[in-house]
Amino acid sequence: MTVNGYRSLTTRACFLPLLATLVLPLSTSSQITVDPPLIAPVSALTVNDLDFLHATTPKWLFTISMRAEGAVEAVMSIEVDAMLAGGEVYPDAVVLTTEPFTINNALVITNIDLRNQTPGIDYYLVDENAKQRLEESALPGGRIPAGMYAFNVTVRPATGGSPTTVTFTIQPTNPTSLQLLFPLPGEQTANTFPLFNWFYDGPRSRISVYEQLPGQSSLEETASGIPHLTATVEANSFQYPASGSRILEAGKAYVWLVEGLSDVSGGSEVSLKSEIRSFTVSSGQTSWDLGMLTELEGAIGPNHKAVFDQIRAEGLSPEGGMYLNGSAISPGDLLRLINLFRQNPDAVSTVGIEE
């Protein structure tokens, strides 16, 4: 059977490796050595990235380095198995075999070289069922579903001999969830160095804070100006610094937003933008306590709702400092505890009020 002018393979069943491994031939007389591959640090893949031969905008994804004693004619084959996060498995989603090429002591081949057919391609097959499933479920920007994509690369002497296989996996997470948590919308806060908190299921985030100037009629207009501060962090919280940035002034309004960042092939990144929120720095006693109370209630779940209802009904508020096991803690420490509770609310057994 011929596919796109290249001889095709019949899809065969195989098991998807769960860990990246390096498998060397049992024979010690192999003529070719394949080094552990270099892989692009990506958290998102597109259908285009996996179509080695027809990619319209190919980006670097992996590098295969081979060594031999002298000049050796070789053939390379690549098989890509896909296991989606939902459990669907597509063995041999992509299969490729090159024409013979020469390793003259050493040779490096990337996925972009395959696109340029250096070396030439003998046969090439993209499984239509896998391609259709990935295209149907592609996220905005063409990102394919999260899961595990295993690349099995085998290099063997063209005249016969022991093959060498390296297997590596790329596990895109394709982060899609970004939610601002604190400060709450329209929050009035006495803290000129507020602690910002959000949820993002990706590797890092970029937070920006802007001053809302007189005459600006929308949050979007404010966020189009020059930020007071922009910072990239690998956590889901950020304490406004006490130095090195323009301070926030009492009585003024500000807006903030977060961009969730993820890596794609080729060394570039894509961003997922949050909503835009506003807050005001106040010189008086705050609604900061109310906002943190709401965060704490949401983190530990509904089993302790009666305690929080009592706090609100009686108009109670914290007095003095905050302590954990007898040691003073900061608002940032408290928010980090809240994040731990959010991850495991069942760890909280009792909640009470202490006067």
C-alpha positions as CSV (number, residue, x, y, z in Angstrom):
1,M,0.0,0.0,0.0
2,T,1.2,3.5,-0.8
3,V,0.5,6.6,1.3
4,N,1.5,10.0,0.0
5,G,4.0,8.4,-2.3
6,Y,5.7,6.4,0.5
7,R,5.3,2.8,1.3
8,S,3.3,2.3,4.4
9,L,3.5,-0.1,7.4
10,T,0.6,-2.1,8.8
11,T,-0.1,-0.8,12.3
12,R,1.1,-3.3,14.9
13,A,0.1,-3.6,18.6
14,C,2.7,-2.6,21.2
15,F,2.8,-1.3,24.7
16,L,3.6,2.3,25.5
17,P,6.7,2.7,27.7
18,L,5.9,4.4,31.0
19,L,9.4,5.8,31.6
20,A,12.1,7.1,29.4
21,T,14.7,4.4,28.9
22,L,17.8,3.7,27.0
23,V,17.9,0.2,25.5
24,L,21.2,-1.0,24.2
25,P,21.7,-4.2,22.1
26,L,22.8,-7.3,23.9
27,S,25.6,-7.8,21.4
28,T,28.9,-6.0,22.2
29,S,29.9,-5.8,18.6
30,S,27.3,-3.3,17.5
31,Q,28.7,-0.9,14.9
32,I,26.6,2.1,15.8
33,T,26.1,3.9,19.1
34,V,23.2,6.2,19.7
35,D,23.5,8.7,22.5
36,P,20.6,9.6,24.8
37,P,18.6,12.1,22.7
38,L,18.2,15.8,23.4
39,I,14.6,16.7,23.8
40,A,12.9,20.1,23.7
41,P,11.5,21.1,27.1
42,V,7.8,21.4,26.0
43,S,4.6,21.3,28.0
44,A,2.4,21.5,24.8
45,L,2.5,19.7,21.5
46,T,0.5,20.3,18.3
47,V,-0.5,17.9,15.5
48,N,2.0,19.8,13.3
49,D,4.8,18.9,15.7
50,L,4.1,15.2,15.2
51,D,3.8,15.3,11.4
52,F,7.5,15.1,10.7
53,L,7.3,15.0,6.9
54,H,4.5,17.5,6.2
55,A,4.9,20.1,9.1
56,T,4.3,23.5,7.6
57,T,6.2,25.3,10.4
58,P,8.6,22.7,11.8
59,K,10.2,23.5,15.1
60,W,13.0,21.6,16.9
61,L,11.6,18.7,19.0
62,F,14.5,16.2,19.3
63,T,18.1,15.5,18.3
64,I,19.5,12.0,17.7
65,S,23.3,11.7,17.8
66,M,25.0,8.6,16.4
67,R,28.6,7.4,16.4
68,A,30.5,4.7,14.6
69,E,34.0,3.6,13.9
70,G,34.7,4.9,10.4
71,A,32.0,5.1,7.7
72,V,28.9,3.0,8.3
73,E,25.8,2.8,6.2
74,A,22.7,3.0,8.5
75,V,18.9,3.1,8.5
76,M,16.8,4.9,11.1
77,S,13.2,4.1,12.0
78,I,10.9,6.1,14.3
79,E,7.6,5.0,15.8
80,V,5.5,7.3,18.0
81,D,2.9,5.7,20.3
82,A,0.3,8.0,21.9
83,M,-1.5,7.4,25.2
84,L,-4.0,10.2,26.0
85,A,-4.7,11.2,29.5
86,G,-8.2,9.8,29.2
87,G,-6.8,6.3,28.6
88,E,-7.0,6.1,24.8
89,V,-4.0,4.4,23.2
90,Y,-2.8,4.7,19.6
91,P,0.2,2.5,19.0
92,D,2.3,3.5,15.9
93,A,0.4,6.8,15.5
94,V,3.4,7.9,13.4
95,V,5.8,5.5,11.7
96,L,8.9,6.6,9.6
97,T,11.9,4.8,8.1
98,T,14.7,6.6,6.3
99,E,16.7,5.6,3.3
100,P,20.2,4.4,4.0
101,F,22.6,7.2,5.1
102,T,26.3,7.3,6.1
103,I,27.6,7.8,9.6
104,N,31.1,9.0,9.1
105,N,32.4,8.6,12.7
106,A,29.5,10.8,13.9
107,L,26.2,12.2,12.6
108,V,23.4,14.3,14.2
109,I,19.8,14.2,12.9
110,T,16.9,16.3,14.2
111,N,13.2,16.1,13.4
112,I,13.7,19.2,11.2
113,D,16.2,17.2,9.1
114,L,13.5,14.6,8.6
115,R,11.2,17.3,7.3
116,N,13.8,18.3,4.8
117,Q,14.4,14.7,3.9
118,T,18.1,14.7,4.9
119,P,18.3,11.7,5.0
120,G,15.6,10.7,2.6
121,I,12.4,9.0,3.7
122,D,11.7,5.5,2.5
123,Y,8.3,5.2,4.0
124,Y,6.0,7.3,6.2
125,L,2.6,6.7,7.8
126,V,0.4,8.8,10.0
127,D,-2.4,6.6,11.5
128,E,-5.6,8.2,10.3
129,N,-7.6,7.2,13.4
130,A,-5.0,8.8,15.7
131,K,-4.7,11.9,13.5
132,Q,-8.5,12.4,13.4
133,R,-8.8,11.9,17.2
134,L,-6.0,14.4,17.9
135,E,-7.3,17.0,15.5
136,E,-10.8,16.7,16.9
137,S,-9.7,17.3,20.4
138,A,-7.1,19.9,19.7
139,L,-7.3,22.9,22.0
140,P,-7.1,26.5,20.8
141,G,-3.8,27.0,19.0
142,G,-3.8,23.3,17.7
143,R,-2.5,21.8,21.0
144,I,-3.1,18.1,21.2
145,P,-4.5,16.4,24.3
146,A,-2.5,15.9,27.4
147,G,-1.0,12.5,27.8
148,M,2.2,10.5,27.0
149,Y,3.8,10.4,23.6
150,A,6.6,7.8,23.3
151,F,9.2,8.0,20.6
152,N,11.0,4.7,19.8
153,V,14.1,5.4,17.6
154,T,16.0,2.5,16.2
155,V,19.3,2.8,14.2
156,R,20.7,-0.3,12.5
157,P,23.5,-1.0,10.0
158,A,22.0,-1.0,6.5
159,T,23.9,-4.2,5.6
160,G,22.7,-6.1,8.7
161,G,23.9,-6.1,12.3
162,S,22.7,-5.3,15.8
163,P,20.2,-2.4,16.1
164,T,20.3,0.2,18.8
165,T,17.1,1.6,20.2
166,V,16.5,4.7,22.3
167,T,13.1,5.4,23.7
168,F,12.0,8.8,25.2
169,T,8.7,10.3,26.1
170,I,7.2,13.7,25.9
171,Q,4.3,14.4,28.3
172,P,2.5,17.6,27.4
173,T,0.2,18.9,30.2
174,N,-1.5,21.6,28.0
175,P,-2.5,23.7,31.0
176,T,-5.9,25.2,30.5
177,S,-7.1,26.4,33.9
178,L,-6.2,29.9,35.3
179,Q,-8.2,31.5,38.2
180,L,-7.4,34.5,40.2
181,L,-8.1,33.9,44.0
182,F,-6.9,36.9,46.1
183,P,-7.3,39.9,46.3
184,L,-11.0,39.5,45.7
185,P,-12.6,41.7,43.0
186,G,-12.8,45.3,44.2
187,E,-11.0,44.4,47.4
188,Q,-10.1,47.3,49.8
189,T,-6.8,46.5,51.4
190,A,-4.7,48.4,53.9
191,N,-1.6,46.5,52.9
192,T,0.7,48.4,50.5
193,F,2.6,45.2,49.8
194,P,-0.3,42.8,49.1
195,L,0.0,39.0,48.6
196,F,-1.5,37.9,45.3
197,N,-2.8,34.3,44.9
198,W,-4.1,32.4,41.9
199,F,-4.5,28.9,40.5
200,Y,-2.7,27.7,37.4
201,D,-2.0,24.1,36.3
202,G,1.1,25.0,34.3
203,P,4.8,25.5,35.0
204,R,5.0,29.2,35.6
205,S,3.1,32.5,35.5
206,R,3.6,36.2,34.8
207,I,1.8,38.7,37.1
208,S,1.4,42.3,36.1
209,V,0.1,45.2,38.3
210,Y,-1.1,48.5,37.0
211,E,-2.2,51.8,38.6
212,Q,-5.7,52.9,37.5
213,L,-5.3,56.5,36.4
214,P,-7.9,59.2,36.4
215,G,-10.0,59.1,33.3
216,Q,-9.5,55.5,32.6
217,S,-13.0,54.0,32.2
218,S,-12.2,50.3,32.1
219,L,-9.9,47.7,33.6
220,E,-8.8,46.8,30.1
221,E,-7.7,50.4,29.4
222,T,-5.7,50.4,32.6
223,A,-4.0,47.1,31.8
224,S,-2.9,48.4,28.4
225,G,-0.5,50.9,30.0
226,I,2.9,50.5,31.6
227,P,2.8,48.2,34.6
228,H,3.9,49.2,38.1
229,L,5.4,45.7,38.2
230,T,5.8,42.6,36.1
231,A,7.3,39.4,37.5
232,T,7.5,35.8,36.3
233,V,7.2,33.1,39.1
234,E,7.0,29.3,39.3
235,A,4.5,29.5,42.1
236,N,0.9,30.4,42.3
237,S,1.4,33.3,44.7
238,F,3.4,36.5,44.7
239,Q,4.2,39.0,47.5
240,Y,4.5,42.5,46.3
241,P,8.1,43.5,47.0
242,A,9.1,46.1,49.6
243,S,11.9,47.3,47.4
244,G,13.0,47.3,43.8
245,S,9.5,48.3,42.4
246,R,7.2,51.3,42.6
247,I,5.3,51.2,45.9
248,L,1.5,51.0,46.0
249,E,0.0,54.1,47.5
250,A,-2.9,54.4,50.0
251,G,-6.1,55.5,48.5
252,K,-5.2,54.5,44.9
253,A,-6.8,51.9,42.8
254,Y,-4.8,49.2,40.9
255,V,-5.6,46.3,38.6
256,W,-3.8,43.0,38.2
257,L,-3.8,40.0,35.9
258,V,-1.8,36.8,35.5
259,E,-0.6,35.1,32.3
260,G,-0.1,31.3,32.6
261,L,3.0,30.3,30.6
262,S,3.8,27.0,28.9
263,D,6.6,25.9,26.6
264,V,6.0,24.7,23.0
265,S,8.4,23.2,20.6
266,G,11.0,25.4,19.0
267,G,11.9,27.1,22.3
268,S,8.9,29.5,22.3
269,E,6.0,29.8,24.8
270,V,2.3,30.4,24.8
271,S,0.3,32.3,27.4
272,L,-3.2,31.9,28.9
273,K,-4.5,35.2,30.2
274,S,-6.7,35.6,33.3
275,E,-9.5,38.0,33.9
276,I,-8.5,41.5,35.1
277,R,-9.2,42.4,38.7
278,S,-9.1,45.6,40.6
279,F,-8.2,46.4,44.2
280,T,-7.7,49.6,46.3
281,V,-5.1,50.3,48.9
282,S,-6.8,51.8,51.9
283,S,-5.4,53.6,54.9
284,G,-8.0,52.2,57.3
285,Q,-8.8,48.9,58.9
286,T,-9.5,46.4,56.2
287,S,-11.6,44.0,54.4
288,W,-8.4,42.0,54.0
289,D,-9.6,39.8,56.9
290,L,-12.9,39.1,55.1
291,G,-11.1,38.1,51.9
292,M,-8.7,35.8,53.8
293,L,-11.7,34.3,55.7
294,T,-13.4,33.5,52.4
295,E,-10.2,31.9,51.1
296,L,-9.9,29.8,54.3
297,E,-13.5,28.7,54.2
298,G,-13.2,27.6,50.5
299,A,-10.0,25.7,51.2
300,I,-11.2,23.5,54.1
301,G,-14.6,22.6,52.5
302,P,-18.2,22.8,53.6
303,N,-17.9,20.5,56.7
304,H,-17.1,23.5,58.9
305,K,-19.6,26.0,57.4
306,A,-21.3,26.6,60.8
307,V,-18.1,28.1,62.3
308,F,-17.8,30.7,59.4
309,D,-21.5,31.5,59.6
310,Q,-21.0,32.3,63.3
311,I,-18.0,34.5,62.6
312,R,-20.0,36.6,60.1
313,A,-23.2,36.7,62.2
314,E,-21.3,38.0,65.2
315,G,-19.1,40.4,63.2
316,L,-15.9,38.8,64.7
317,S,-12.5,39.8,63.4
318,P,-8.9,38.8,64.3
319,E,-7.1,40.8,66.9
320,G,-3.3,41.1,67.4
321,G,-1.0,38.8,65.5
322,M,-1.4,35.4,63.9
323,Y,0.3,32.3,65.4
324,L,1.0,28.8,64.4
325,N,2.0,26.3,67.1
326,G,3.0,29.3,69.3
327,S,5.1,31.0,66.6
328,A,4.0,34.2,64.8
329,I,3.2,33.9,61.1
330,S,2.8,36.4,58.3
331,P,-0.2,36.8,56.0
332,G,1.9,35.1,53.3
333,D,2.5,32.1,55.7
334,L,-1.3,31.9,56.3
335,L,-2.0,31.9,52.6
336,R,0.5,29.1,52.0
337,L,-1.3,27.1,54.7
338,I,-4.6,27.8,53.0
339,N,-3.1,26.5,49.8
340,L,-2.1,23.3,51.6
341,F,-5.6,22.9,53.0
342,R,-7.0,23.4,49.5
343,Q,-5.0,20.5,48.3
344,N,-6.1,18.2,51.1
345,P,-9.2,19.5,52.9
346,D,-9.7,16.2,54.6
347,A,-6.6,16.8,56.7
348,V,-8.6,19.5,58.7
349,S,-10.4,17.6,61.4
350,T,-11.8,20.4,63.6
351,V,-12.3,24.2,63.3
352,G,-13.2,26.4,66.2
353,I,-13.2,30.1,67.5
354,E,-10.8,31.2,70.1
355,E,-11.3,34.5,71.8
